[in-house]
Amino acid sequence: MDLRQRIEKKVDAEIKFKENLYKYLVVNLIIAGISLVFLKSFSLLMAVMLFWGIGLIHDFLKAYSFDDMVGYDYRERKIQEELSKLGD
């Protein structure tokens, strides 16, 4: 996978996360209002927040992972480090 494809994939993941975060906030505010006015309990809100939140965390980790530390080039960088140690 070349550099441009990796960057496009990362940007797409960030956009997906931000879109889902905005939807999560808006929908949960609406559910909170409905729960407060009509249901007098927040059990529905808590269930939605929990299950949708798990998916949101997954999107966050995909979008903002530590690719620089242990990403695609990590193996190659480590090999180069070891080779340079042997060369000294």
OpenMM code with the backbone's topology and positions (N, CA, C; nanometers):
from openmm import Vec3, app, unit

residues = "MET ASP LEU ARG GLN ARG ILE GLU LYS LYS VAL ASP ALA GLU ILE LYS PHE LYS GLU ASN LEU TYR LYS TYR LEU VAL VAL ASN LEU ILE ILE ALA GLY ILE SER LEU VAL PHE LEU LYS SER PHE SER LEU LEU MET ALA VAL MET LEU PHE TRP GLY ILE GLY LEU ILE HIS ASP PHE LEU LYS ALA TYR SER PHE ASP ASP MET VAL GLY TYR ASP TYR ARG GLU ARG LYS ILE GLN GLU GLU LEU SER LYS LEU GLY ASP".split()
positions = [
    Vec3(0.0859, -0.1169, 0.0000),
    Vec3(0.0000, 0.0000, 0.0000),
    Vec3(0.0906, 0.1233, 0.0000),
    Vec3(0.0696, 0.2128, -0.0935),
    Vec3(0.1555, 0.3304, -0.1002),
    Vec3(0.1089, 0.4368, -0.0013),
    Vec3(0.1902, 0.5400, 0.0105),
    Vec3(0.1668, 0.6443, 0.1101),
    Vec3(0.0329, 0.7151, 0.0891),
    Vec3(-0.0010, 0.7471, -0.0336),
    Vec3(-0.1273, 0.8178, -0.0604),
    Vec3(-0.2480, 0.7343, -0.0172),
    Vec3(-0.2465, 0.6052, -0.0451),
    Vec3(-0.3583, 0.5189, -0.0066),
    Vec3(-0.3716, 0.5108, 0.1452),
    Vec3(-0.2583, 0.5035, 0.2152),
    Vec3(-0.2631, 0.4999, 0.3618),
    Vec3(-0.3201, 0.6295, 0.4171),
    Vec3(-0.2785, 0.7431, 0.3608),
    Vec3(-0.3282, 0.8714, 0.4082),
    Vec3(-0.4774, 0.8851, 0.3793),
    Vec3(-0.5209, 0.8423, 0.2599),
    Vec3(-0.6636, 0.8478, 0.2269),
    Vec3(-0.7446, 0.7620, 0.3231),
    Vec3(-0.6940, 0.6450, 0.3555),
    Vec3(-0.7631, 0.5552, 0.4486),
    Vec3(-0.7733, 0.6189, 0.5872),
    Vec3(-0.6664, 0.6818, 0.6320),
    Vec3(-0.6662, 0.7472, 0.7632),
    Vec3(-0.7630, 0.8650, 0.7654),
    Vec3(-0.7625, 0.9480, 0.6601),
    Vec3(-0.8526, 1.0628, 0.6535),
    Vec3(-0.9977, 1.0164, 0.6488),
    Vec3(-1.0265, 0.9117, 0.5728),
    Vec3(-1.1624, 0.8576, 0.5672),
    Vec3(-1.2079, 0.8092, 0.7042),
    Vec3(-1.1182, 0.7450, 0.7787),
    Vec3(-1.1517, 0.6970, 0.9134),
    Vec3(-1.1779, 0.8139, 1.0071),
    Vec3(-1.1011, 0.9216, 0.9954),
    Vec3(-1.1230, 1.0393, 1.0790),
    Vec3(-1.2567, 1.1050, 1.0471),
    Vec3(-1.2889, 1.1154, 0.9181),
    Vec3(-1.4171, 1.1745, 0.8779),
    Vec3(-1.5328, 1.0892, 0.9291),
    Vec3(-1.5218, 0.9583, 0.9163),
    Vec3(-1.6273, 0.8683, 0.9641),
    Vec3(-1.6468, 0.8839, 1.1145),
    Vec3(-1.5364, 0.8921, 1.1900),
    Vec3(-1.5468, 0.9086, 1.3349),
    Vec3(-1.6172, 1.0394, 1.3699),
    Vec3(-1.5763, 1.1492, 1.3057),
    Vec3(-1.6368, 1.2789, 1.3378),
    Vec3(-1.7845, 1.2823, 1.3031),
    Vec3(-1.8221, 1.2232, 1.1890),
    Vec3(-1.9642, 1.2178, 1.1524),
    Vec3(-2.0429, 1.1375, 1.2556),
    Vec3(-1.9904, 1.0224, 1.2961),
    Vec3(-2.0590, 0.9390, 1.3947),
    Vec3(-2.0659, 1.0071, 1.5308),
    Vec3(-1.9618, 1.0831, 1.5672),
    Vec3(-1.9636, 1.1552, 1.6946),
    Vec3(-2.0734, 1.2608, 1.6956),
    Vec3(-2.0862, 1.3367, 1.5880),
    Vec3(-2.1920, 1.4381, 1.5807),
    Vec3(-2.3303, 1.3731, 1.5873),
    Vec3(-2.3502, 1.2661, 1.5145),
    Vec3(-2.4786, 1.1951, 1.5179),
    Vec3(-2.5066, 1.1417, 1.6584),
    Vec3(-2.4045, 1.0868, 1.7219),
    Vec3(-2.4159, 1.0328, 1.8576),
    Vec3(-2.4636, 1.1413, 1.9544),
    Vec3(-2.4010, 1.2587, 1.9454),
    Vec3(-2.4379, 1.3680, 2.0356),
    Vec3(-2.5806, 1.4169, 2.0112),
    Vec3(-2.6163, 1.4369, 1.8861),
    Vec3(-2.7505, 1.4883, 1.8539),
    Vec3(-2.8587, 1.3882, 1.8941),
    Vec3(-2.8406, 1.2634, 1.8553),
    Vec3(-2.9422, 1.1620, 1.8857),
    Vec3(-2.9554, 1.1416, 2.0364),
    Vec3(-2.8438, 1.1402, 2.1082),
    Vec3(-2.8517, 1.1210, 2.2525),
    Vec3(-2.9141, 1.2406, 2.3231),
    Vec3(-2.8940, 1.3608, 2.2713),
    Vec3(-2.9639, 1.4768, 2.3284),
    Vec3(-3.1147, 1.4662, 2.3068),
    Vec3(-3.1552, 1.4219, 2.1895),
    Vec3(-3.2980, 1.4033, 2.1619),
    Vec3(-3.3562, 1.2948, 2.2526),
    Vec3(-3.2860, 1.1830, 2.2640),
    Vec3(-3.3341, 1.0744, 2.3507),
    Vec3(-3.3383, 1.1190, 2.4960),
    Vec3(-3.2400, 1.1997, 2.5390),
    Vec3(-3.2401, 1.2503, 2.6764),
    Vec3(-3.3629, 1.3377, 2.7008),
    Vec3(-3.3952, 1.4226, 2.6035),
    Vec3(-3.5145, 1.5065, 2.6172),
    Vec3(-3.6415, 1.4237, 2.6243),
    Vec3(-3.6532, 1.3269, 2.5362),
    Vec3(-3.7715, 1.2397, 2.5360),
    Vec3(-3.7798, 1.1609, 2.6663),
    Vec3(-3.6658, 1.1092, 2.7105),
    Vec3(-3.6642, 1.0307, 2.8346),
    Vec3(-3.7036, 1.1164, 2.9540),
    Vec3(-3.6561, 1.2379, 2.9578),
    Vec3(-3.6857, 1.3265, 3.0700),
    Vec3(-3.8331, 1.3657, 3.0728),
    Vec3(-3.8884, 1.3979, 2.9558),
    Vec3(-4.0260, 1.4469, 2.9502),
    Vec3(-4.1277, 1.3330, 2.9620),
    Vec3(-4.1087, 1.2263, 2.8855),
    Vec3(-4.2122, 1.1232, 2.8769),
    Vec3(-4.1863, 1.0005, 2.9636),
    Vec3(-4.0633, 0.9573, 2.9735),
    Vec3(-4.0355, 0.8307, 3.0415),
    Vec3(-3.9975, 0.8472, 3.1877),
    Vec3(-3.9492, 0.9627, 3.2246),
    Vec3(-3.9059, 0.9912, 3.3617),
    Vec3(-3.7930, 0.8989, 3.4085),
    Vec3(-3.7245, 0.8354, 3.3139),
    Vec3(-3.6065, 0.7555, 3.3481),
    Vec3(-3.5096, 0.7615, 3.2308),
    Vec3(-3.3867, 0.7325, 3.2610),
    Vec3(-3.2835, 0.7420, 3.1584),
    Vec3(-3.2293, 0.6052, 3.1164),
    Vec3(-3.3047, 0.4999, 3.1407),
    Vec3(-3.2560, 0.3656, 3.1064),
    Vec3(-3.2398, 0.3482, 2.9552),
    Vec3(-3.3319, 0.4019, 2.8776),
    Vec3(-3.3205, 0.3949, 2.7318),
    Vec3(-3.1967, 0.4720, 2.6854),
    Vec3(-3.1762, 0.5897, 2.7404),
    Vec3(-3.0604, 0.6715, 2.7052),
    Vec3(-2.9307, 0.5984, 2.7388),
    Vec3(-2.9244, 0.5381, 2.8552),
    Vec3(-2.8022, 0.4681, 2.8962),
    Vec3(-2.7730, 0.3489, 2.8042),
    Vec3(-2.8759, 0.2782, 2.7634),
    Vec3(-2.8563, 0.1642, 2.6735),
    Vec3(-2.8035, 0.2101, 2.5380),
    Vec3(-2.8632, 0.3154, 2.4837),
    Vec3(-2.8185, 0.3683, 2.3544),
    Vec3(-2.6762, 0.4201, 2.3655),
    Vec3(-2.6479, 0.4949, 2.4712),
    Vec3(-2.5138, 0.5497, 2.4893),
    Vec3(-2.4095, 0.4394, 2.5014),
    Vec3(-2.4418, 0.3337, 2.5725),
    Vec3(-2.3464, 0.2250, 2.5925),
    Vec3(-2.3152, 0.1539, 2.4616),
    Vec3(-2.4171, 0.1065, 2.3936),
    Vec3(-2.3931, 0.0254, 2.2742),
    Vec3(-2.3412, 0.1083, 2.1567),
    Vec3(-2.3952, 0.2259, 2.1371),
    Vec3(-2.3450, 0.3114, 2.0307),
    Vec3(-2.2059, 0.3637, 2.0667),
    Vec3(-2.1838, 0.3853, 2.1953),
    Vec3(-2.0531, 0.4323, 2.2415),
    Vec3(-1.9418, 0.3321, 2.2151),
    Vec3(-1.9722, 0.2042, 2.2257),
    Vec3(-1.8727, 0.1009, 2.1949),
    Vec3(-1.8300, 0.1118, 2.0487),
    Vec3(-1.9260, 0.1277, 1.9608),
    Vec3(-1.8937, 0.1459, 1.8188),
    Vec3(-1.8166, 0.2744, 1.7939),
    Vec3(-1.8509, 0.3795, 1.8672),
    Vec3(-1.7823, 0.5077, 1.8531),
    Vec3(-1.6368, 0.4971, 1.8988),
    Vec3(-1.6129, 0.4258, 2.0055),
    Vec3(-1.4753, 0.4035, 2.0529),
    Vec3(-1.3959, 0.3258, 1.9483),
    Vec3(-1.4597, 0.2280, 1.8873),
    Vec3(-1.3931, 0.1509, 1.7814),
    Vec3(-1.3537, 0.2421, 1.6655),
    Vec3(-1.4443, 0.3299, 1.6237),
    Vec3(-1.4134, 0.4245, 1.5160),
    Vec3(-1.3006, 0.5189, 1.5559),
    Vec3(-1.3012, 0.5625, 1.6817),
    Vec3(-1.1953, 0.6515, 1.7293),
    Vec3(-1.0590, 0.5830, 1.7220),
    Vec3(-1.0528, 0.4595, 1.7665),
    Vec3(-0.9256, 0.3878, 1.7655),
    Vec3(-0.8767, 0.3621, 1.6239),
    Vec3(-0.9687, 0.3388, 1.5310),
    Vec3(-0.9285, 0.3224, 1.3913),
    Vec3(-0.8774, 0.4532, 1.3327),
    Vec3(-0.9400, 0.5644, 1.3690),
    Vec3(-0.9041, 0.6944, 1.3119),
    Vec3(-0.7770, 0.7516, 1.3728),
    Vec3(-0.7598, 0.7347, 1.5017),
    Vec3(-0.6482, 0.7984, 1.5709),
    Vec3(-0.5593, 0.6959, 1.6390),
    Vec3(-0.5285, 0.5891, 1.5682),
    Vec3(-0.4418, 0.4864, 1.6248),
    Vec3(-0.2984, 0.5348, 1.6268),
    Vec3(-0.2155, 0.4575, 1.6853),
    Vec3(-0.0750, 0.4925, 1.6983),
    Vec3(0.0050, 0.4338, 1.5832),
    Vec3(-0.0360, 0.4653, 1.4602),
    Vec3(0.0307, 0.4127, 1.3412),
    Vec3(0.1765, 0.4537, 1.3341),
    Vec3(0.2070, 0.5727, 1.3833),
    Vec3(0.3461, 0.6177, 1.3775),
    Vec3(0.4350, 0.5320, 1.4659),
    Vec3(0.3793, 0.4816, 1.5745),
    Vec3(0.4591, 0.4042, 1.6679),
    Vec3(0.4674, 0.2573, 1.6265),
    Vec3(0.3566, 0.1982, 1.5925),
    Vec3(0.3553, 0.0553, 1.5596),
    Vec3(0.2805, 0.0285, 1.4299),
    Vec3(0.2868, 0.1205, 1.3389),
    Vec3(0.2099, 0.1090, 1.2161),
    Vec3(0.2800, 0.0296, 1.1084),
    Vec3(0.2478, 0.0667, 0.9857),
    Vec3(0.2930, -0.0068, 0.8692),
    Vec3(0.4452, -0.0123, 0.8588),
    Vec3(0.5108, 0.0979, 0.8907),
    Vec3(0.6550, 0.1053, 0.8712),
    Vec3(0.7343, 0.0646, 0.9941),
    Vec3(0.6674, 0.0258, 1.0996),
    Vec3(0.7354, -0.0068, 1.2242),
    Vec3(0.8365, -0.1187, 1.2050),
    Vec3(0.7974, -0.2245, 1.1396),
    Vec3(0.8866, -0.3387, 1.1184),
    Vec3(1.0109, -0.2966, 1.0413),
    Vec3(0.9891, -0.2213, 0.9348),
    Vec3(1.1026, -0.1776, 0.8523),
    Vec3(1.1964, -0.0859, 0.9307),
    Vec3(1.1401, 0.0043, 1.0110),
    Vec3(1.2237, 0.0924, 1.0924),
    Vec3(1.3065, 0.0137, 1.1929),
    Vec3(1.2467, -0.0859, 1.2547),
    Vec3(1.3190, -0.1676, 1.3533),
    Vec3(1.4319, -0.2461, 1.2858),
    Vec3(1.4071, -0.2970, 1.1679),
    Vec3(1.5114, -0.3698, 1.0949),
    Vec3(1.6264, -0.2760, 1.0637),
    Vec3(1.5962, -0.1553, 1.0190),
    Vec3(1.7010, -0.0580, 0.9872),
    Vec3(1.7798, -0.0193, 1.1124),
    Vec3(1.7120, -0.0065, 1.2260),
    Vec3(1.7816, 0.0243, 1.3512),
    Vec3(1.8791, -0.0866, 1.3868),
    Vec3(1.8346, -0.2102, 1.3771),
    Vec3(1.9213, -0.3235, 1.4113),
    Vec3(2.0396, -0.3331, 1.3151),
    Vec3(2.0144, -0.3081, 1.1871),
    Vec3(2.1230, -0.3124, 1.0894),
    Vec3(2.2265, -0.2029, 1.1165),
    Vec3(2.1768, -0.0858, 1.1558),
    Vec3(2.2705, 0.0234, 1.1850),
    Vec3(2.3511, -0.0051, 1.3120),
    Vec3(2.2923, -0.0744, 1.4076),
    Vec3(2.3669, -0.1150, 1.5278),
    Vec3(2.4773, -0.2127, 1.4925),
    Vec3(2.4467, -0.3050, 1.4029),
    Vec3(2.5464, -0.4041, 1.3622),
    Vec3(2.6586, -0.3402, 1.2817),
    Vec3(2.6255, -0.2350, 1.2097),
    Vec3(2.7257, -0.1663, 1.1273),
    Vec3(2.8228, -0.0837, 1.2081),
    Vec3(2.7863, -0.0435, 1.3292),
    Vec3(2.8736, 0.0410, 1.4121),
    Vec3(2.9835, -0.0353, 1.4787),
] * unit.nanometer
topology = app.Topology()
chain = topology.addChain("A")
for resn in residues:
    res = topology.addResidue(resn, chain)
    for name in ("N", "CA", "C"):
        topology.addAtom(name, app.Element.getBySymbol(name[0]), res)
